[in-house]
């Protein structure tokens, strides 16, 4: 019989509704009976016992809040009766033992990727356009329109055709409601390409490079260098104005520091040294076209799964995120770690409440103390401007059952699985150690995915309960829904559905294996994720200010 409620951890004093429950309804779990004092919608929680003011709320086996007044057994958890709380954390010597999952099913498996000269393997083959300053965004837009339309990468073409059909139908007096937009398939997208082995031409429009403070330009330079050096990038065109804070030489220095053996095609154009804007744009297009001819000669070849670097992210989260999609992705993470790959878990504001668990799993003392420092400094900075990690949940999160940041965060941390934390990275630092790496980024969806790609993620698994149209320019982003209703509502952006976990049709382990199978196909170019098909190339640099 299908379960209607779930207690995530035996120590919890809250129960999650897996379906809509009604006031007065009797619910039984593990031999205990509960009479509901309120309607409890799916994804929300009710209390297993009477609570007094100040009593601790436990979920996932950890402190996630405190009662604000007397709460009776069976009452709905709300923002009125519970406020965020989490346990303090400190360094403890490493004694963690990890039991790796069985990976016999994946031993000897390969994906077909692009082998770079430094030994890394890309899951895609992109050409990248980088502006050193926002003044060049307009030129990038002109070049993008020209190249995307002519070379077969424009997602807007189908909308232009649809608009044209509407106009023609209107002129003829026909009913426009009979016209439908046909979705584009992976195979149709490939057929439009002029260059078969070039997966896309990507543009990193941004609002930085000048103005602000010099530190902003310095961080941006490291970020842009990280993208140029990304294994999914085969060549780079840089557009510079000339007088901006972020000078071309600064970018080149950061690129050299990141990879002294960098040898990809790198074409740099500076507008204040050109004869005209037309000449600048024409030269950039022509030179890039020459580069595209060269990188089109690259072909996919087999690579072992340890060459994958998987970023894990959640956004538009709901009350099922920590129950279905996140733990399923966590199991995928554990599988990849056991196979020798890298996993990147970021979003530091969304690790609030899970800090001690992660510290206890961190192998190296210096790395553990680095994590403590980054978390503490980040939260302190937020408090100085009247905020804090406790203010992280969005109205959408709260509406769908994530009442406190600790509930949201402890569920979010499950994306990282249960393996040992091998390293802790500050923003833009590259992941070099196999295993689970913690990466300092905001929780903001695009800032986080931007940071994961900078640290070397070659695929991103993005879980969502509410739905979000987010991707990344250089790192194929795979959307994983927490529930089947979301898949039915936003199937055009969802790649994998973990709703069968909620419905009792699949286990976390089965779902995790399915996700890894999908990742192998996506890394091989056999499947193009929806975010890539839709050109969801979101890129937001973090200025290191307060962003939750």
C-alpha positions as CSV (number, residue, x, y, z in Angstrom):
1,X,0.0,0.0,0.0
2,X,1.3,3.5,-0.9
3,X,2.7,5.4,2.1
4,X,0.9,8.7,2.9
5,X,3.4,10.0,5.6
6,X,7.1,9.6,6.3
7,X,9.4,10.1,9.2
8,X,12.8,10.9,7.7
9,X,14.9,10.0,10.8
10,X,13.8,7.9,13.9
11,X,14.9,10.8,16.1
12,X,12.6,13.3,14.3
13,X,9.6,14.8,16.1
14,X,7.9,15.9,12.9
15,X,6.3,13.8,10.1
16,X,6.1,14.7,6.4
17,X,2.8,14.4,4.5
18,X,3.3,12.6,1.2
19,X,-0.2,13.5,0.1
20,X,-2.9,16.0,1.3
21,X,-4.2,15.1,4.7
22,X,-7.2,16.6,6.5
23,X,-8.0,18.0,9.9
24,X,-9.4,15.2,12.1
25,X,-7.9,12.5,10.0
26,X,-6.2,9.6,11.9
27,X,-2.7,8.7,10.6
28,X,-0.7,5.7,11.7
29,X,3.0,5.3,11.4
30,X,5.3,2.7,13.0
31,X,2.5,1.6,15.4
32,X,1.8,5.2,16.6
33,X,-1.5,6.9,15.8
34,X,-1.9,10.7,15.2
35,X,-5.1,12.8,15.0
36,X,-4.4,15.8,12.8
37,X,-5.3,19.2,14.3
38,X,-5.0,21.0,11.0
39,X,-5.2,20.3,7.3
40,X,-1.7,19.2,6.2
41,X,-0.9,19.5,2.5
42,X,1.6,17.3,0.8
43,X,5.2,18.3,1.5
44,X,4.3,19.9,4.8
45,X,4.9,18.5,8.3
46,X,3.0,17.9,11.5
47,X,4.3,17.3,15.1
48,X,4.5,13.9,16.7
49,X,4.2,15.2,20.3
50,X,3.1,18.2,22.3
51,X,5.8,20.9,22.5
52,X,6.4,23.7,24.9
53,X,7.8,27.2,24.1
54,X,11.5,26.8,23.3
55,X,11.4,23.0,22.7
56,X,13.6,21.8,19.9
57,X,12.3,20.7,16.5
58,X,14.2,17.8,15.1
59,X,14.2,16.7,11.4
60,X,16.8,14.6,9.5
61,X,18.0,13.8,13.0
62,X,19.3,17.4,13.7
63,X,18.0,20.6,15.2
64,X,16.1,22.6,12.6
65,X,14.0,25.0,14.7
66,X,12.4,25.8,18.1
67,X,8.8,26.1,19.1
68,X,7.6,29.7,19.5
69,X,4.7,28.7,21.8
70,X,2.8,25.7,22.9
71,X,2.1,23.3,20.0
72,X,-0.1,20.3,20.3
73,X,0.5,16.9,18.8
74,X,-0.8,16.7,15.2
75,X,-0.6,20.4,14.6
76,X,0.8,21.8,11.2
77,X,4.3,23.2,11.2
78,X,4.2,26.9,10.2
79,X,6.4,30.0,10.3
80,X,4.2,31.2,13.2
81,X,4.9,28.3,15.5
82,X,8.5,27.5,14.5
83,X,11.5,29.6,14.0
84,X,14.9,28.6,12.6
85,X,17.5,27.2,15.0
86,X,20.6,25.1,14.4
87,X,23.3,23.5,16.5
88,X,26.7,25.2,16.9
89,X,29.6,23.6,15.1
90,X,33.3,23.1,15.8
91,X,36.2,21.1,14.5
92,X,36.5,17.5,15.7
93,X,39.3,15.1,14.7
94,X,38.4,12.9,11.7
95,X,37.0,9.5,12.6
96,X,34.4,9.0,9.9
97,X,34.0,5.7,8.2
98,X,32.3,5.6,4.8
99,X,30.8,2.4,3.3
100,X,30.9,2.9,-0.4
101,X,27.9,1.7,-2.5
102,X,28.3,-1.3,-4.8
103,X,29.5,-0.1,-8.2
104,X,29.8,-3.4,-10.0
105,X,27.1,-2.3,-12.4
106,X,29.3,0.6,-13.5
107,X,32.8,-0.8,-13.4
108,X,34.5,-0.6,-16.8
109,X,31.8,1.8,-18.1
110,X,32.9,4.7,-20.2
111,X,31.4,7.9,-21.7
112,X,32.4,9.5,-25.0
113,X,34.0,12.8,-24.2
114,X,36.4,15.4,-25.6
115,X,39.9,14.6,-24.5
116,X,42.0,17.7,-23.8
117,X,45.8,17.8,-23.9
118,X,46.1,18.2,-20.1
119,X,44.3,14.9,-19.5
120,X,40.9,16.3,-18.6
121,X,37.8,15.2,-20.5
122,X,35.0,17.5,-21.6
123,X,31.4,16.5,-21.9
124,X,30.9,19.1,-24.6
125,X,32.9,21.0,-27.1
126,X,32.1,24.8,-26.9
127,X,33.5,28.0,-28.3
128,X,33.4,30.7,-25.7
129,X,33.0,34.5,-26.0
130,X,34.2,36.6,-23.1
131,X,33.8,40.4,-22.5
132,X,36.3,41.9,-20.1
133,X,33.7,44.6,-19.4
134,X,30.0,45.2,-19.7
135,X,30.6,47.8,-22.4
136,X,31.2,45.0,-24.8
137,X,27.9,43.2,-24.1
138,X,26.1,44.8,-27.0
139,X,28.8,43.7,-29.5
140,X,28.5,40.2,-28.0
141,X,24.8,40.3,-28.7
142,X,25.3,41.3,-32.3
143,X,27.8,38.5,-32.8
144,X,25.6,36.0,-31.0
145,X,22.7,36.7,-33.3
146,X,24.8,36.4,-36.4
147,X,26.6,33.2,-35.5
148,X,23.7,31.4,-33.7
149,X,21.3,32.0,-36.6
150,X,23.8,31.0,-39.4
151,X,25.4,28.1,-37.6
152,X,22.3,26.4,-36.3
153,X,22.4,27.2,-32.5
154,X,19.6,29.7,-32.3
155,X,16.7,28.6,-30.1
156,X,14.9,31.8,-31.2
157,X,14.5,30.5,-34.8
158,X,11.5,28.3,-33.9
159,X,9.8,31.2,-32.2
160,X,10.4,33.4,-35.2
161,X,8.9,30.8,-37.4
162,X,5.9,30.5,-35.0
163,X,5.4,34.2,-35.0
164,X,5.6,34.2,-38.9
165,X,2.9,31.5,-39.0
166,X,0.7,33.6,-36.7
167,X,1.1,36.7,-38.9
168,X,0.3,34.7,-42.1
169,X,-2.8,33.1,-40.5
170,X,-4.0,36.5,-39.3
171,X,-3.6,38.0,-42.7
172,X,-5.7,35.2,-44.2
173,X,-8.3,35.5,-41.6
174,X,-7.6,32.1,-40.2
175,X,-8.0,30.9,-36.5
176,X,-4.6,31.4,-34.9
177,X,-5.6,29.1,-32.0
178,X,-5.0,26.1,-34.3
179,X,-1.3,26.9,-34.6
180,X,1.0,25.1,-32.1
181,X,4.7,25.4,-31.4
182,X,6.5,22.1,-31.9
183,X,9.2,21.3,-29.3
184,X,12.7,20.8,-30.6
185,X,14.3,17.3,-30.2
186,X,18.0,16.6,-29.6
187,X,18.3,15.1,-33.1
188,X,16.6,18.1,-34.7
189,X,19.1,20.4,-32.9
190,X,22.1,18.4,-34.1
191,X,20.9,18.5,-37.7
192,X,20.8,22.3,-37.8
193,X,24.5,22.5,-36.9
194,X,27.0,23.6,-39.6
195,X,29.8,22.2,-37.4
196,X,28.8,18.7,-36.3
197,X,31.4,18.4,-33.5
198,X,30.9,21.9,-32.0
199,X,28.1,21.7,-29.4
200,X,27.6,25.4,-29.1
201,X,28.9,28.9,-29.1
202,X,28.5,30.5,-25.7
203,X,28.5,34.1,-24.5
204,X,29.4,35.3,-21.0
205,X,27.5,38.6,-20.8
206,X,28.0,40.2,-17.4
207,X,27.7,43.6,-15.7
208,X,31.3,43.8,-14.3
209,X,34.8,44.7,-15.3
210,X,34.7,48.4,-14.4
211,X,33.1,50.6,-11.8
212,X,32.5,49.0,-8.4
213,X,35.7,48.2,-6.5
214,X,39.0,46.8,-7.9
215,X,38.5,43.6,-5.9
216,X,35.3,42.9,-7.9
217,X,37.3,43.1,-11.1
218,X,40.0,40.8,-9.7
219,X,37.4,38.2,-8.7
220,X,35.7,38.5,-12.1
221,X,39.1,38.0,-13.9
222,X,39.7,34.7,-12.0
223,X,36.2,33.6,-12.9
224,X,36.6,34.3,-16.6
225,X,40.0,32.6,-16.6
226,X,38.3,29.5,-15.0
227,X,35.7,29.4,-17.8
228,X,38.3,29.8,-20.5
229,X,40.2,26.9,-19.0
230,X,37.1,24.7,-18.6
231,X,37.5,21.2,-20.2
232,X,34.2,21.8,-22.1
233,X,35.7,24.8,-23.8
234,X,37.8,24.3,-26.9
235,X,38.5,28.0,-27.9
236,X,37.9,31.5,-26.7
237,X,37.3,35.0,-28.2
238,X,37.8,37.9,-25.8
239,X,36.3,41.4,-26.4
240,X,37.8,44.3,-24.5
241,X,37.0,48.0,-24.5
242,X,40.5,49.0,-23.4
243,X,40.2,51.5,-20.5
244,X,38.3,49.2,-18.0
245,X,39.5,48.1,-14.6
246,X,39.8,44.5,-15.7
247,X,42.6,44.7,-18.2
248,X,43.3,42.0,-20.7
249,X,46.7,41.4,-19.2
250,X,45.1,40.8,-15.8
251,X,42.9,38.1,-17.4
252,X,45.9,36.6,-19.2
253,X,47.9,36.5,-16.0
254,X,45.1,34.7,-14.1
255,X,44.7,32.3,-17.0
256,X,48.5,31.5,-16.9
257,X,48.4,31.1,-13.1
258,X,45.4,28.7,-13.4
259,X,46.9,26.7,-16.2
260,X,50.6,27.4,-17.2
261,X,50.1,25.0,-20.1
262,X,47.0,26.6,-21.5
263,X,47.2,26.2,-25.3
264,X,43.6,26.6,-26.6
265,X,42.9,29.1,-29.4
266,X,42.6,32.5,-27.7
267,X,41.6,35.5,-29.9
268,X,41.6,39.0,-28.2
269,X,40.0,42.1,-29.7
270,X,40.2,45.6,-28.1
271,X,37.7,48.1,-29.4
272,X,39.7,51.3,-28.6
273,X,42.5,49.9,-30.8
274,X,40.2,49.1,-33.7
275,X,39.3,51.3,-36.7
276,X,35.5,51.0,-36.1
277,X,32.9,48.9,-34.3
278,X,32.0,47.2,-37.6
279,X,35.6,46.2,-38.1
280,X,35.9,44.8,-34.6
281,X,32.7,42.7,-34.9
282,X,33.6,41.5,-38.4
283,X,37.2,40.6,-37.4
284,X,35.9,38.7,-34.3
285,X,33.4,36.8,-36.4
286,X,35.9,35.9,-39.1
287,X,38.6,34.8,-36.7
288,X,36.2,32.8,-34.6
289,X,34.9,31.1,-37.7
290,X,38.4,30.0,-38.4
291,X,38.7,28.6,-34.9
292,X,35.4,26.8,-35.2
293,X,36.7,25.0,-38.3
294,X,39.7,23.8,-36.2
295,X,37.8,22.6,-33.1
296,X,35.2,20.9,-35.3
297,X,38.0,18.4,-36.0
298,X,37.8,17.1,-32.4
299,X,35.7,14.0,-31.9
300,X,34.3,12.2,-28.9
301,X,36.3,9.3,-27.6
302,X,35.8,6.8,-24.7
303,X,36.8,8.0,-21.2
304,X,36.4,6.2,-17.9
305,X,33.8,7.6,-15.4
306,X,36.5,8.9,-13.1
307,X,37.0,11.7,-15.6
308,X,33.5,13.2,-14.7
309,X,33.2,16.1,-12.4
310,X,29.6,16.4,-11.2
311,X,28.2,19.6,-9.7
312,X,25.0,19.1,-7.5
313,X,22.6,22.0,-7.0
314,X,19.0,22.5,-5.9
315,X,16.7,25.4,-6.7
316,X,13.0,26.1,-6.5
317,X,13.1,23.6,-3.7
318,X,10.0,22.1,-2.0
319,X,9.2,19.9,0.9
320,X,10.0,16.8,-1.1
321,X,13.5,18.0,-2.2
322,X,15.2,16.4,0.8
323,X,13.2,13.2,0.5
324,X,13.3,12.3,-3.2
325,X,15.5,14.2,-5.6
326,X,18.3,15.3,-3.3
327,X,19.0,11.9,-1.6
328,X,18.7,10.2,-5.1
329,X,21.3,12.6,-6.5
330,X,23.3,12.0,-3.3
331,X,23.4,8.3,-4.1
332,X,24.5,9.2,-7.6
333,X,27.3,11.3,-6.0
334,X,28.4,8.4,-3.9
335,X,28.5,6.1,-6.9
336,X,30.7,8.5,-8.8
337,X,33.0,9.0,-5.9
338,X,33.3,5.3,-5.5
339,X,34.3,5.2,-9.2
340,X,37.0,7.8,-8.7
341,X,35.2,10.9,-10.0
342,X,34.7,14.3,-8.5
343,X,31.5,15.8,-6.9
344,X,31.1,19.5,-6.1
345,X,28.6,20.5,-3.3
346,X,28.2,24.3,-3.0
347,X,25.6,26.8,-1.8
348,X,27.1,27.5,1.6
349,X,24.0,29.4,3.0
350,X,22.1,26.2,2.3
351,X,24.5,24.1,4.4
352,X,23.3,25.9,7.6
353,X,22.4,23.2,10.2
354,X,24.4,20.5,8.4
355,X,27.8,22.0,9.2
356,X,28.8,19.6,11.9
357,X,27.9,16.5,9.8
358,X,30.1,17.9,7.0
359,X,33.0,18.8,9.3
360,X,32.9,15.3,10.8
361,X,33.2,13.9,7.3
362,X,36.1,16.1,6.3
363,X,39.4,14.1,6.1
364,X,41.9,17.0,6.3
365,X,42.0,19.3,9.4
366,X,43.1,22.3,7.3
367,X,40.1,21.8,5.0
368,X,37.7,21.4,7.9
369,X,38.9,24.6,9.5
370,X,38.7,26.4,6.1
371,X,35.1,25.3,5.8
372,X,34.4,26.6,9.3
373,X,36.1,30.0,8.5
374,X,34.2,30.4,5.2
375,X,30.9,29.6,6.7
376,X,31.4,31.8,9.8
377,X,32.7,34.8,7.8
378,X,29.9,34.5,5.2
379,X,27.1,34.3,7.9
380,X,28.7,37.1,9.9
381,X,28.7,39.3,6.8
382,X,25.0,38.6,6.3
383,X,24.2,39.5,9.9
384,X,26.1,42.8,9.6
385,X,23.6,44.0,7.0
386,X,20.6,42.8,9.0
387,X,20.2,39.4,7.3
388,X,21.7,35.9,7.9
389,X,21.5,32.3,6.7
390,X,18.3,31.9,8.7
391,X,16.5,34.3,6.1
392,X,17.4,32.0,3.2
393,X,14.1,30.3,2.4
394,X,12.1,32.0,-0.3
395,X,8.3,32.5,-0.2
396,X,8.0,29.6,-2.6
397,X,10.1,27.4,-0.4
398,X,8.0,28.2,2.6
399,X,4.7,27.7,0.8
400,X,5.8,24.2,-0.2
401,X,6.9,23.1,3.2
402,X,10.5,24.4,3.8
403,X,9.7,26.4,7.0
404,X,13.2,27.1,8.3
405,X,16.6,27.4,6.7
406,X,17.9,24.4,8.7
407,X,15.1,22.2,7.2
408,X,15.9,23.5,3.7
409,X,19.7,23.2,4.3
410,X,19.8,19.7,5.8
411,X,17.7,18.5,3.0
412,X,19.9,20.3,0.5
413,X,23.1,18.8,1.9
414,X,21.8,15.3,1.0
415,X,22.8,16.0,-2.6
416,X,26.4,15.4,-1.5
417,X,25.7,11.8,-0.5
418,X,27.5,10.3,2.5
419,X,31.1,10.1,1.3
420,X,34.2,11.6,2.8
421,X,34.8,15.4,2.1
422,X,38.2,15.5,0.4
423,X,38.6,19.2,-0.1
424,X,37.1,22.6,0.6
425,X,37.3,25.3,-2.2
426,X,36.8,29.0,-2.1
427,X,35.0,30.7,-5.0
428,X,36.7,29.9,-8.4
429,X,39.3,27.5,-6.9
430,X,39.6,24.4,-9.1
431,X,38.7,20.9,-7.9
432,X,41.8,18.7,-8.2
433,X,41.1,16.0,-5.6
434,X,38.9,13.0,-6.6
435,X,35.9,12.7,-4.2
436,X,33.5,15.1,-2.6
437,X,34.5,18.8,-2.6
438,X,32.7,21.6,-0.9
439,X,32.7,24.9,-3.0
440,X,31.9,28.3,-1.5
441,X,29.1,29.9,-3.4
442,X,25.8,31.7,-2.6
443,X,22.6,29.7,-2.6
444,X,21.3,31.9,-5.5
445,X,20.7,29.4,-8.3
446,X,22.7,31.1,-11.1
447,X,25.5,32.4,-8.8
448,X,25.9,28.8,-7.5
449,X,25.9,27.1,-10.9
450,X,28.3,29.8,-12.2
451,X,30.7,29.0,-9.3
452,X,30.4,25.2,-9.8
453,X,31.4,25.4,-13.4
454,X,34.4,27.7,-12.4
455,X,35.6,24.9,-10.1
456,X,35.5,22.4,-13.0
457,X,32.0,20.8,-13.0
458,X,31.5,19.1,-16.4
459,X,27.9,18.2,-15.7
460,X,25.4,19.7,-13.2
461,X,22.5,17.9,-11.6
462,X,20.0,20.5,-10.6
463,X,17.1,19.3,-8.4
464,X,13.9,21.3,-8.2
465,X,10.4,20.9,-6.7
466,X,8.8,24.0,-8.0
467,X,10.6,24.2,-11.4
468,X,13.2,26.7,-12.6
469,X,14.5,27.5,-16.1
470,X,18.2,27.6,-15.1
471,X,21.3,26.4,-17.0
472,X,24.9,27.2,-17.5
473,X,26.8,28.3,-20.6
474,X,29.6,25.7,-20.5
475,X,28.3,23.0,-18.2
476,X,25.3,20.9,-19.4
477,X,22.7,21.2,-16.6
478,X,20.3,18.3,-16.0
479,X,17.0,19.1,-14.2
480,X,15.7,16.6,-11.7
481,X,12.2,17.0,-10.4
482,X,11.2,16.0,-6.9
483,X,7.6,15.1,-7.8
484,X,5.7,13.8,-10.8
485,X,3.2,16.7,-10.8
486,X,6.1,19.1,-11.7
487,X,7.1,16.9,-14.6
488,X,3.6,17.0,-16.0
489,X,3.4,20.8,-15.5
490,X,6.9,21.7,-16.7
491,X,8.0,18.7,-18.8
492,X,9.8,21.0,-21.2
493,X,12.5,21.8,-18.7
494,X,12.6,18.6,-16.6
495,X,15.0,15.7,-17.7
496,X,14.6,13.2,-14.8
497,X,11.7,12.7,-12.4
498,X,12.2,11.3,-8.9
499,X,8.5,11.3,-8.2
500,X,8.5,7.5,-8.2
501,X,10.4,7.7,-4.9
502,X,7.5,9.6,-3.3
503,X,5.0,7.2,-4.9
504,X,6.8,4.2,-3.5
505,X,7.6,2.8,-7.0
506,X,11.4,3.1,-6.7
507,X,14.0,3.2,-4.0
508,X,16.5,6.0,-3.6
509,X,19.2,3.6,-4.7
510,X,17.4,2.6,-7.9
511,X,16.7,6.2,-8.7
512,X,20.3,7.2,-8.1
513,X,21.5,4.5,-10.5
514,X,19.0,5.8,-13.1
515,X,20.4,9.3,-12.7
516,X,24.0,8.1,-13.3
517,X,22.9,6.3,-16.4
518,X,21.4,9.5,-17.7
519,X,24.6,11.4,-16.8
520,X,26.6,8.9,-18.9
521,X,24.4,9.5,-21.9
522,X,24.4,13.3,-21.5
523,X,28.2,13.3,-21.1
524,X,28.5,11.3,-24.3
525,X,26.2,13.6,-26.3
526,X,23.6,10.9,-26.8
527,X,21.1,13.0,-24.9
528,X,21.0,16.8,-24.9
529,X,19.5,18.1,-21.6
530,X,16.5,20.4,-21.8
531,X,18.4,23.4,-20.4
532,X,21.0,23.1,-23.3
533,X,18.2,22.7,-25.9
534,X,16.6,25.8,-24.6
535,X,19.9,27.8,-24.5
536,X,19.4,28.4,-20.8
537,X,22.9,29.9,-20.5
538,X,22.7,31.7,-17.2
539,X,25.8,33.4,-15.9
540,X,26.0,35.7,-12.8
541,X,29.4,36.4,-11.3
542,X,29.5,36.7,-7.5
543,X,31.0,39.9,-6.2
544,X,31.6,38.3,-2.8
545,X,29.0,40.5,-1.2
546,X,26.1,39.2,0.8
547,X,24.0,37.0,-1.5
548,X,21.9,34.2,0.0
